[in-house]
Amino acid sequence: MSMDAVVVMAKAPRPNKVKTRLIPPLDPETASRLYCCFLLDKLEQVKDLDGISPMIAYTPPESADFFKSIQPAGFTLIPQNGGNLGERQANISGYIFKQGFEKVVILDSDSPNLPSQYIYDSLRGLDEADAVIGPCLDGGYYLIGFNSHMPELFQGIPWSTSRVTKFTLEKAVNCGKTISLLNEWYDVDTWEDLLRLKNDLERPLHGSYFCKNTYQMIFIKKMVRDPNENSNNLNILE
């Protein structure tokens, strides 16, 4: 078993509980289906990584049966516990380090085409730095990793704002921790993010991950936007 853990933060894809900033123009059911595609693609990506121990940290706790149904072979399931995102990530990190792991990298499930190389880079970065962050263009992060338990990096952070990465970096400096920054990427929270993803899947960026489930929903199932229309509606054509 590898002593490097890669954890996917996952929510049960329930209508009105995921991708709510895409409602509207998407209806709640379509938004939840889209998120489920993101999640399946992230699990596929992590499954294909070499030399790591893959895990899923899921919420809510009562959704265990769903996650067992999509759990790839070799993955460990961990329920998320805690009030806000910071508490949940700190608890996950603490639990995994108690199992004897030497590095923990936590991934979001909102960046389906993130280059796999960025995940490998995060693990290598932890050979030199105490922590590593993959910053998002919106000020959050798509990845955070550690080589020891650092719950202080999750305390006092203004979650769901454009200042998450900035405050986390400042917290690390104030705590005397060294931190390595990865290349920026984007997660998909808004309509503009989704249109960017659609464009990038049509003309893939160098090194980006081919997220086949998301691709099929957008293109094979005709989740399309007519650029000649003035409407911002997304048309779902089964």
N, C-alpha and C positions, 0 to 999 in steps of 0.2 A: 504493500500500500504506500502510495506517495504521501509524503509529509506536507505537501502543498495542496491546500484546499481551495477550490473555486466554487463559490456559492452564488446561485441565482435567486435573487429576491423576487418572489412570485405572489400574485394575488389570484384568487379564484375568479375566473372570467364571468362575473355575474352582471347582468344589465343594471345600469345606473350606479355601479360600484367601481367600474374601471373606465378609463379614457373618457371621463365626464366632460373634459374641455373640448371634446369633439362632438358633443351633443348640445344643440345641433351644430353642423348640418346632418351628422349621422344620427340615426335613431339608436336608442339604447341597445337593442339586440345586435345591430350591426357593429356598434362600437365594441361590444363584448366579444363578438366573433373575431374582430380585427385584433384585439388584444390577445386572444387565445392563439392566433397565428404568430404574433410576436413571441409569445411565451414558448410555443413549440419550436420555433426557429432558434431561440436562445438555448434551449435544451439540446437541440441537435448540434449547435456550434460547440457547446461545452463538452458534449459526448465525444466529439472528434478531437479534442485536445489531447496531446500526449503528456504523460508524466504527472498527472494531477489526480486528486480525489474529488469527484464532482458531487455537489450537493444542491438540494432545493430547500430554501427557507420559505415556507408558505404561510399564508393567512387568508381567511380566518382559520382558527384551529379546527373547526368542525368540517373543513373542506378536505380532510385527509384522504377520504375515499377517492375524490376526484384526482388528487395529485398522485395517488397510487396507480390510477388508471393510465396516466400519461408518463409515469416515472420510467426513464430509460434504465436499462440494466446497469448496475454498478453505482447508481446514484443513491445518496443517503437523504432521507426526508427529515427536515427539522421544522417544527412549528415556530412561528414568530411569536414572541412574547414581549409586551411592553406597550406603553401608551403611544408615543410618537415614533417616527421613523428612526430617530437617533437612538432611542431606548431599545428598539428592536434590533438594530444593527449591532449595538454594543453587547446585547445579550447573546446574539448569534456568535459574535467574535469570541466572547468569553467562553461560551460552551465549547467551541471548536478547539481553542487553544488548550482547554482542560483535557481534551482527548489526546493531546500530545503532538498536535500539528505545529509546524515551524513557521508556515506562512499561511495567511488567509486573505483571499481576494474576493470581494463582494461585488457582484454585477447587478445592474438593473435589468429589467426585462422589457425596456422601452426603446432599445436601440438595436433593432433586428439585423441591420447590415453592418454593425461594428466590425472592423477588421480583426480577425483572430490574432494577428500579430500584436495588437495592442495589449491583449491579455497576456501573451508570452512576455511582452516588454515589462508588464507590471511585475511579474514574478522575478524577472532578472533585476529590476530596479530595487527590489527588496533585499538583494544581496549587498547593496551599498547604503540604502536609506532605511530609516525606521518605518516610513509609510510611503504610499504612492497614491496619487489621485489622477483619474482620467476626467478632465474638465469637460462639461458640456457647453455649447455655445450660449445657452440660456442662463449660465451662472451656477448651475447645479453640477453634479458629476454622474458619469455613467459607471464609474468603478472607483472603489477605494480598497486599499490593501495594507496589511501590516505584517511585521515579523514578531510582534508581541501584542498582548492585549492592551489597548489604549482607549478605555471608555471615555477619557476626558475629551477626545476629539469629537465626540458626539454631543457634548453638553453645551447649552447656550447657543445652538445654531438656529438661525431663522429658517426653518424648513419651508419648502415650497416657495422660495423667493429666489431672486437673482443673485443673492449674496452668500449662498451656501458654500461654494468653493472658497470664496474670499475669507469668510469667517473661519472655515476649517483650517486654511493655511495659517491664518493668524494664531489660531488656537495651538497648532503644532509648534510654531515658533515660540510662543509663550511658555509652552511645556518643555522646551528644550529638545524637541524632536526634529530630526532631519526628514525632509519630504521630497519626493521626486514627482515631477509633473509629466504626464504623458501628453501625446498630441490631443488636440480638441476633436470632439465628434458631436453629434447631435442625437437627442432622443426625440421621440414623436409624441408630443402632447397636444399640439394645436393643429388647426386646419393647415396653416402654412407649413408646419413640419411634415404633415402627411403628403402635401403636394411635393415638397422637396424629396421625400422618400420615393414617391412615384417616379419623379424625374430621374433620380439616381438609379432606380431599378431598370429604367429604360436604357440608360447609358451608365453602366456601373463604374464607380470610381475605382481607381487602382487599389487592389488589395481588399476591397470591401467584401463582406461575407454575403454569399448568395442565399438569401432567406426565402427558401422555396415555398413555404406555406403562405407567407405574406404576398409573395409574387403571384401565386395562384389566385388568391382572393382578389387582388387588385386587377389582374389582367385576364386570367382564365375565366373567373366568375364575373368579369366585366364590372369591377368596381372602378368606374371611370368618371372623369370630369370632362365635359365637352368644352374645350377652350374657346369655342365660338359663342358660347352662351354667356349671358350676363349674370346668370344665377350662380351662386356659390354651392348649389346642391350637388351632392355626390349621388350618382345614379347606380343602383344595384340591379343588374340585369342577370337573372338566373339563367 
